[in-house]
Every structure is written in C-alpha cells, then in structure tokens.
C-alpha cells in the first residue's frame, strides 16, 4: 500500500503525517465523531493529538483501562480541568466516545528528526542583539506572567509592579517558562510542541523550533548550553543547543523490552549537571548528563547516554531535596510516595501519603531544627508536612479543599497554598511555618479561582493570580498580608520571578 504524505491542521499549525490506513481499524459512526467534535476537540484537538488536554490515542492511554475512561467521561477527573458529562451525554454516548478514543486513527501521527529540523525559525543570529536592556529595572527581580486567556505574556517590573512589555505567545504555554542562568533569555514550551527562545533584554523572539506534537515541559541546563524537551507525543525527549535551538539528539523513550512511554516532565538537576525525566508509562526514572560543549564534536558525539533507574511504581510527579541527591515521587493512583537515592540509583524509602500529593509543587523549610517537605494534595483538603530525615508525616494541615500550588520564600515566615479544586477555589490559605497553623484565609475575588503565588526576589511581596478572563494579579505585603495593588490580566496563571527561578529558591518550584 502506498503511503502518500499530507498535512493536517492542529491549533493553526501544520505538521506532516504518514497516511497509513490501519488494518482492522474499527468503523466509527459519524454521530460519535460529531460528539467528539462538539464536546472534546476544543481541549484534546480535532485529531485527538492534544491541546489544552492530553492526546487521546490508544498509545497514550495504556495506563487507563477502557471502563475507567468511561467513568472519567461520566464523572470528570480529579485534579484536572476534565468536566463531568453525566448529565450531558447518555450512557451509550459516553461508551461510544470511550470506544472512539481507543481506536487507532486512520493516519498515524509522526514528528521525526527531519520535521524538527524543517520547523526551526531563526529570527536573530546568536550575539547579534545588544547585551544592554531596553528598559530600566532590577533584572533579577523581573516577573513573567503567563496570561492563558488570550495567549500572551507580560514582563513585569518586580519593584514597581508596572508592566514593561506584553507580547503574544504560542498556543497554551505549559510547564512554566525556564530562564537562562543569567536571566537574559527565557524558554517557553507550548502544548503543541513549539519551543520559543525570547530575549528579555531586547524584547524579541530569538528562535523557535517545534519539538513534538504534544509537549509537557522543558528544562534548561545550569551552564546555559542546552535545553531538554519532554514529549507525550511522540514518546521521546529532544535535546537542543540553547544558543540557536539547533537539534542535538532525539531520545526515543522505551525500556529494554521495547515498551514506549510518554514523558511526564523533565527537570534540571543543577549540582548533578544532569537532566532528570519522569516517565508516564514505565516504572523508571531517566538521568541524562548535559551534553559536551566541544563544538568540534558532532551532535551525536556530544549527546550523552541515558542512565535508567528502576522504581517501584510509575512516577507522575517529582520533588527534589535541595541537594538534588534525593528524588521524591508519587503516582496518580498510588497511596504514598517513593524516595529515590539518585547516587545509589534505587528506591530507599516510602512515604505514607494517601490521596494524591502534588509533589511537583512541594516546598521545603526548616522546622524545629529539621528540614521538612510540605506538599498540597490534589484529591484531599490538606497539606502534608513531612520530616525529611525520617520521612514521617509530622502533620496534615486541614484546608478547605484540594490544592494545586504551594509557595514560600527563605525570607518569609509564611507558606501560601491555594484551594484550586472544588467549591472553595476562591480561598488561599497562609500557613505559619513555625507553628504549622493557618493564620489567615484570603478570598480576594469571591466566586473566582485564586491560585499560584510567587514572591519577589527579597521575599517582601507576594503576587497572586485570579484565574479568570476578567482576571487580576494581586500584590500583597508578604509580612503584613495586606493587599497593595491589583493589575488587570487575561486569565493570568503562573508568575515567574527571575531570581527565584535561576537561584532555585527553596520556596518555589523548580
């Protein structure tokens, strides 16, 4: 059978597919396809390749049994934006949609090395833009605010809280922007695979490249030389030179038996000079050293090999101790966490954490002479505080509902946590780090979601988002907890301070 090439459109962007009718593909009725188009395509893509939500293809659903998929369609899914369709769709319609997403598409999506190379856009050659900023500000106290509502980013002065510049981003940025070590450049990853390098000093896009079809996040090496991208689709990691986003290597993600996996996320581990990847469908963690900086070597020679570490369960979510010796991970479906010693390359402890701890939003501080880890829970209304020497839970702090983001700062006496999921989404709790008690609950915008706190460089101010199309970023005094200013924004989500992110401040996510 011949395999002609054609293109399809995903979120306004084209990519090549190999059209190959799959033998035995079930016939899907027009009614079911119309149901998918009406209720699912806006989040999961017209071709099921992902958008705001993940791709819905058999290869991406290996950990979700079909009967559970029907339940998800019926009742929604905890800790996600997936709504319940029980009152919208009949039982037969829900079943038909579940059958559809487990059916292979007529055209198998591909995004290979040649596609990545062909997608690269160079707007400015390395070194061609001035090293002096176009604006006056403390360059280490800048914020980037991602506005999901209309796909823009605002550069904010962290001293005056005045916007410096607002620019359009790619569709649905995901995983948080990552800065170069000096804070001059920032790298964005969009859900549909586009990686953008932006020069903050010159307010210009330097380069772009499309790393995949459905992308999770990226990480920038501590030497500022390389960028690693984690993909759901294809199942791979992609390594780029940070200077011009030249492709260095594609890492297909599969185990020794050939089983493939989506990549949940990739992280930079500064003291180790490595990238660490969480795998969605394999009980492994991958550690990959930074590539060689020897320009006389070929890209293949520069790219390092993978060190796989076997773990006890799938790890959907990660947290690292400040020394990056220990990785603390948890599975969406497991009751508890695992402690992985990265030096030894094995699981050394377990943590009793029922519900769904959001370790990726965990933070540490010193409490009564010991270092503790605090994490919100995506299913239960609590924050768990854990002794990092014994891995015992010191206290579960009751909250008004499941939370998503938790933040603090070395100079702050408080930790902030939202109540992102459930009816009390307008609430934000402020916890005293010395007493482990909630000292104040803020409700800055009744009926609207209040979430994601970020501190200024010195920890004296706190910025909080109101996640609404008619949203705001609210500035608080971090010590008195008094509101100081409101900045109108279009569904602002994350706010990322240059100093906190480049210095790996203990109170923020990495």
C-alpha positions in Angstrom: 0.0 0.0 0.0 1.4 3.4 -0.9 1.9 6.0 1.8 1.3 9.5 0.5 2.1 12.5 2.7 -0.4 15.1 3.5 -0.9 17.7 6.2 -3.4 18.3 8.9 -4.0 21.4 11.0 -3.6 21.4 14.7 -4.4 24.6 16.6 -3.5 26.6 13.4 -0.1 24.8 12.9 0.6 22.2 10.3 2.7 19.1 10.6 3.4 16.1 8.4 1.7 12.8 8.9 2.3 9.4 7.3 -1.1 8.4 6.0 -1.3 4.7 6.5 -4.7 3.0 6.9 -4.5 0.7 9.9 -5.7 -2.8 9.3 -8.6 -3.8 11.5 -9.4 -0.2 12.5 -13.0 -0.1 13.8 -15.6 1.9 11.9 -16.6 4.9 14.0 -20.0 6.4 13.3 -20.4 10.0 12.2 -22.6 10.6 15.3 -19.7 9.6 17.6 -17.2 11.8 15.7 -19.7 14.7 15.9 -20.0 14.1 19.6 -16.2 14.2 19.9 -16.0 17.4 17.8 -18.7 19.1 19.9 -17.5 18.1 23.4 -13.9 17.1 23.3 -12.0 18.6 20.4 -11.5 22.1 21.9 -9.3 20.6 24.6 -7.9 17.4 23.1 -7.5 18.6 19.4 -9.5 17.9 16.3 -7.4 14.8 15.5 -7.1 13.7 19.2 -3.5 14.9 19.2 -3.9 17.1 22.3 -4.3 20.7 23.0 -5.0 22.1 26.5 -5.7 18.5 27.4 -3.6 15.4 26.5 -3.7 13.4 23.3 -6.4 10.8 23.2 -4.9 7.9 21.3 -4.5 4.2 22.2 -0.8 4.6 22.7 -1.3 7.4 25.2 -4.0 5.6 27.2 -2.1 2.5 28.2 -2.5 3.2 32.0 -6.2 3.9 31.7 -8.5 0.9 31.2 -11.5 1.5 28.9 -14.0 1.0 31.7 -12.2 3.7 33.7 -12.2 6.0 30.7 -16.0 5.7 30.6 -16.0 6.7 34.3 -13.8 9.7 33.6 -16.1 10.9 30.8 -19.1 10.4 33.2 -17.7 12.0 36.4 -14.7 14.1 35.2 -11.2 13.6 36.6 -9.8 14.8 39.9 -7.0 17.4 39.8 -7.6 18.2 36.1 -9.9 20.5 34.1 -11.8 17.5 32.8 -15.5 18.1 33.4 -18.2 15.6 34.1 -20.6 14.7 31.2 -23.0 12.5 33.1 -25.9 15.0 32.7 -24.9 16.0 29.2 -24.3 12.7 27.4 -26.3 9.4 27.6 -24.7 6.2 28.8 -24.5 4.9 25.2 -22.9 8.2 24.1 -20.3 8.0 26.8 -19.5 4.4 25.9 -19.2 5.3 22.2 -16.8 8.1 23.0 -14.6 5.8 25.1 -14.6 3.3 22.3 -13.6 6.0 19.8 -10.5 7.2 21.7 -9.2 3.7 21.9 -9.5 3.3 18.2 -6.3 3.9 16.1 -6.6 6.8 13.7 -6.5 6.2 10.0 -3.3 8.3 9.8 -0.6 7.6 12.3 0.9 10.9 13.5 4.7 11.3 13.1 7.1 14.0 14.1 10.6 13.0 13.4 14.1 14.5 13.2 13.5 15.8 9.7 10.3 17.6 10.8 12.1 19.2 13.8 14.9 20.4 11.6 12.5 21.8 9.0 10.5 23.7 11.7 13.4 25.7 13.0 13.0 29.5 12.8 16.0 31.8 13.4 15.0 35.5 13.9 18.3 36.7 15.2 21.7 35.1 15.0 23.5 34.4 18.3 25.3 37.6 19.5 23.5 39.9 17.1 21.3 41.6 19.6 22.7 44.2 22.2 23.6 43.0 25.6 22.2 46.1 27.2 18.4 46.0 28.2 16.0 48.4 26.5 14.5 49.3 29.9 15.5 50.3 33.4 14.8 47.7 36.1 16.4 45.3 38.6 17.0 42.5 36.0 16.9 39.8 38.8 13.5 41.0 40.1 11.6 40.8 36.9 8.5 38.6 36.6 7.0 36.9 33.5 3.2 36.5 33.9 1.6 33.9 31.6 -1.9 35.0 30.5 -3.7 31.9 29.3 -6.8 33.7 28.4 -5.5 35.2 25.2 -2.1 33.5 24.9 0.1 36.5 25.9 3.0 37.0 28.4 3.5 40.2 30.4 7.0 41.3 31.5 6.5 42.9 34.9 8.8 45.1 37.0 9.1 43.4 40.4 9.9 46.7 42.3 7.2 49.0 40.8 4.8 46.3 39.6 4.4 48.2 36.4 4.2 46.2 33.1 7.3 46.7 30.9 6.1 44.8 27.8 3.3 42.4 26.7 3.8 40.0 23.9 1.9 37.2 22.1 2.9 33.6 22.9 2.4 30.3 21.2 -0.8 28.4 22.0 -1.3 27.2 25.5 2.1 27.5 27.2 2.7 24.6 29.5 5.2 23.6 32.2 6.4 27.1 33.1 9.0 29.2 31.3 12.6 28.5 32.2 15.4 31.1 32.3 19.0 31.0 31.2 21.3 31.2 34.2 22.0 34.9 33.7 18.3 35.7 33.4 18.6 37.3 30.0 16.8 34.6 28.0 13.6 32.7 28.7 12.4 29.5 27.0 8.8 28.6 26.6 7.1 25.3 25.7 3.6 25.2 24.2 1.3 22.3 24.5 1.5 21.7 20.7 5.3 21.4 20.8 6.7 24.8 19.9 9.8 25.9 21.8 10.4 29.6 21.9 13.6 31.4 23.0 12.9 35.0 24.0 15.5 37.8 24.7 14.1 39.7 27.7 16.7 42.5 27.3 15.7 43.2 23.7 12.0 42.1 23.9 12.5 39.9 20.9 11.9 36.3 19.9 15.3 34.9 19.0 14.5 31.5 17.7 11.7 28.8 17.6 11.5 25.1 16.8 8.8 22.5 17.1 10.0 19.7 19.2 6.9 17.5 19.1 3.1 17.2 18.7 2.0 17.1 22.4 4.7 18.6 24.7 4.8 18.6 28.5 7.7 20.9 29.5 11.3 21.8 29.1 14.4 22.2 31.2 17.5 24.4 30.7 20.9 23.2 31.9 22.7 25.2 34.6 25.5 26.0 32.2 23.0 27.6 29.9 24.2 25.5 27.0 21.4 23.0 26.3 17.6 22.6 26.5 15.8 19.3 27.0 12.1 18.9 26.0 9.7 16.3 27.3 7.0 15.0 24.9 3.8 13.0 25.3 3.6 12.6 21.6 5.9 11.3 20.1 7.1 9.3 23.2 10.5 11.0 23.4 12.9 13.5 24.8 14.5 16.1 22.5 17.8 17.8 23.2 18.7 21.2 21.7 21.6 23.6 21.7 20.4 26.5 23.8 22.0 29.2 21.7 20.1 28.8 18.5 17.8 25.8 19.2 19.8 23.6 16.9 18.8 19.9 17.3 21.4 17.8 19.1 19.6 14.5 19.7 16.2 12.8 19.8 15.9 10.2 22.6 13.1 7.6 21.9 11.7 6.7 25.3 11.4 2.9 25.7 12.7 0.3 28.1 15.0 -2.7 27.4 11.9 -4.7 26.2 10.9 -2.1 23.7 7.9 -0.7 25.6 7.5 3.0 24.9 6.4 5.8 27.3 5.2 9.3 27.4 7.4 11.7 29.3 5.6 13.4 32.2 8.2 16.0 32.7 11.9 16.8 32.6 13.9 18.7 35.2 17.3 20.3 35.5 19.4 18.9 38.4 22.0 21.7 39.0 24.5 20.1 41.3 24.5 16.9 39.2 24.9 18.6 35.8 22.1 16.3 34.5 18.5 16.3 33.4 16.0 14.0 35.2 12.9 12.7 33.4 9.7 11.3 34.8 8.2 8.6 32.6 4.4 8.2 32.4 4.2 4.6 31.3 7.4 3.0 32.6 8.5 2.3 36.1 11.7 4.1 35.5 13.4 7.5 36.0 15.9 8.6 33.5 19.0 10.7 34.3 20.9 12.2 31.3 24.1 14.2 31.7 24.5 17.6 30.0 26.0 17.3 26.5 29.6 18.0 25.8 30.3 21.6 24.9 33.1 20.7 22.4 31.9 22.2 19.1 34.5 20.1 17.2 32.4 17.0 18.0 29.3 16.1 16.0 25.9 16.4 17.6 25.8 12.6 18.0 29.2 12.6 19.8 28.1 15.5 22.1 24.9 13.9 23.2 25.2 11.8 26.4 23.7 8.4 27.2 20.7 7.7 29.4 21.0 6.2 32.9 17.7 4.5 33.7 16.8 4.0 37.3 14.1 1.4 38.1 11.5 2.4 40.6 8.6 0.7 42.4 5.7 2.4 40.6 5.0 5.0 37.9 6.1 8.4 39.0 3.8 11.1 37.6 5.1 13.8 40.0 8.5 14.7 41.3 10.2 16.7 44.1 13.9 17.0 44.8 15.7 17.7 48.0 17.8 21.0 47.9 21.0 19.0 47.2 19.4 17.0 44.4 20.6 13.8 45.9 17.1 12.5 46.6 14.1 12.4 44.3 10.7 12.1 45.9 8.0 10.9 43.5 4.4 9.8 43.5 1.9 8.1 41.2 -1.5 9.5 40.4 -3.1 6.2 41.5 -0.8 5.1 44.3 -1.3 5.8 48.1 2.1 7.2 49.0 5.4 8.4 47.7 8.8 6.9 46.9 12.2 8.2 47.9 14.9 7.6 45.2 18.5 8.0 46.0 20.0 9.3 42.8 23.5 8.5 43.8 22.7 4.8 44.6 20.2 4.6 41.7 17.4 2.9 43.7 14.4 3.4 45.9 15.4 3.7 49.6 12.2 4.7 51.4 8.5 5.1 51.1 6.2 7.9 52.4 2.6 7.2 53.6 0.7 9.9 51.7 -2.9 9.0 50.9 -4.9 10.9 48.3 -2.8 12.5 45.5 0.1 14.6 46.8 1.2 17.2 44.4 5.0 16.8 45.0 5.8 19.0 42.0 4.5 21.9 44.0 6.2 20.8 47.2 8.5 23.2 49.1 11.0 22.9 52.0 11.8 24.9 55.1 13.5 24.5 58.5 11.2 23.5 61.3 12.4 22.9 64.9 15.9 22.1 63.7 15.0 19.8 60.9 14.2 20.2 57.2 10.6 19.5 56.2 8.8 19.0 53.0 5.3 20.4 52.6 3.0 19.3 49.8 -0.6 20.1 48.9 -3.0 17.3 47.9 -4.9 17.1 44.6 -7.7 14.9 46.0 -7.9 15.8 49.6 -8.2 19.1 51.5 -4.9 19.0 53.3 -1.2 20.0 53.3 1.2 17.2 54.5 4.3 18.3 56.3 7.0 15.6 56.2 10.2 15.2 58.2 12.9 14.7 55.5 15.2 12.7 57.9 12.6 10.1 58.8 10.0 10.5 56.0 7.3 10.5 58.6 4.3 12.9 58.3 4.6 15.4 61.1 1.2 17.0 60.5 -1.6 17.1 58.0 -2.9 20.7 57.9 -6.6 20.7 57.0 -7.6 23.1 54.2 -10.9 24.0 52.6 -10.3 21.7 49.6 -7.7 20.1 47.3 -4.9 22.4 46.4 -2.5 22.7 43.4 0.2 25.3 44.1 2.2 26.0 47.3 4.9 28.7 47.6 7.1 30.4 50.2 10.5 32.2 50.4 13.6 31.8 52.5 12.9 35.3 54.0 9.2 34.7 54.6 7.6 33.3 57.8 4.7 32.1 55.8 3.8 29.4 53.2 0.8 30.0 50.9 -1.4 27.3 49.4 -4.5 27.6 47.2 -7.7 25.6 47.1 -7.6 25.1 43.4 -10.2 22.3 43.1 -13.7 22.2 44.4 -16.3 24.8 45.5 -13.8 26.8 47.7 -11.5 27.7 44.8 -11.7 31.4 45.8 -9.7 30.7 49.0 -6.0 30.9 49.7 -4.5 29.8 53.0 -1.5 31.4 54.7 0.4 29.0 56.9 2.8 30.0 59.7 6.0 27.9 59.1 6.9 27.9 62.8 3.5 26.7 64.2 2.2 24.8 61.1 -1.1 26.6 61.6 -3.3 28.5 59.1 -3.1 32.1 60.3 -5.2 33.7 57.6 -7.5 32.7 54.7 -7.8 35.2 51.9 -10.8 35.5 49.5 -9.7 38.2 47.1 -12.2 37.6 44.4 -15.4 35.7 45.5 -16.5 33.1 43.1 -13.3 33.1 41.1 -10.2 30.8 41.3 -7.3 32.3 43.3 -4.1 30.4 42.7 -0.3 30.4 42.2 1.7 32.6 44.4 5.2 33.9 43.6 7.4 36.0 45.8 9.7 38.9 44.8 13.4 38.5 44.9 13.8 39.6 48.5 10.6 37.9 49.7 8.9 41.1 50.8 6.0 41.0 48.4 3.7 38.2 47.1 1.9 38.0 43.8 -1.4 36.0 43.5 -3.4 35.2 40.3 -7.1 35.4 39.8 -7.6 32.8 37.1 -10.4 34.4 35.1 -10.8 36.0 31.7 -11.5 39.2 33.6 -8.6 38.4 36.0 -6.0 40.1 38.0 -2.6 39.8 39.6 -2.8 40.9 43.2 0.2 42.2 45.1 0.4 41.6 48.9 2.8 42.6 51.6 4.4 39.3 52.5 4.7 40.1 56.2 1.5 42.0 57.0 -0.6 40.1 54.4 -2.2 43.4 53.4 -3.3 43.9 49.8 -1.3 46.6 48.0 -2.2 46.6 44.3 -4.3 44.9 41.5 -3.1 44.5 37.9 -5.8 43.6 35.3 -4.8 40.5 33.3 -6.5 38.0 31.0 -6.7 34.7 33.0 -3.2 35.0 34.4 -1.8 31.7 35.6 1.9 31.4 36.6 4.1 34.2 37.5 7.9 33.5 37.4 10.5 35.6 39.2 13.9 35.6 37.6 15.9 35.5 40.8 13.8 32.7 42.5 13.9 30.5 39.4 17.6 31.0 38.5 18.8 30.7 42.1 16.5 27.7 42.9 14.9 29.4 45.9 13.6 26.8 48.3 10.1 28.2 48.4 9.4 27.9 44.7 9.0 25.0 42.2 11.9 24.1 40.1 
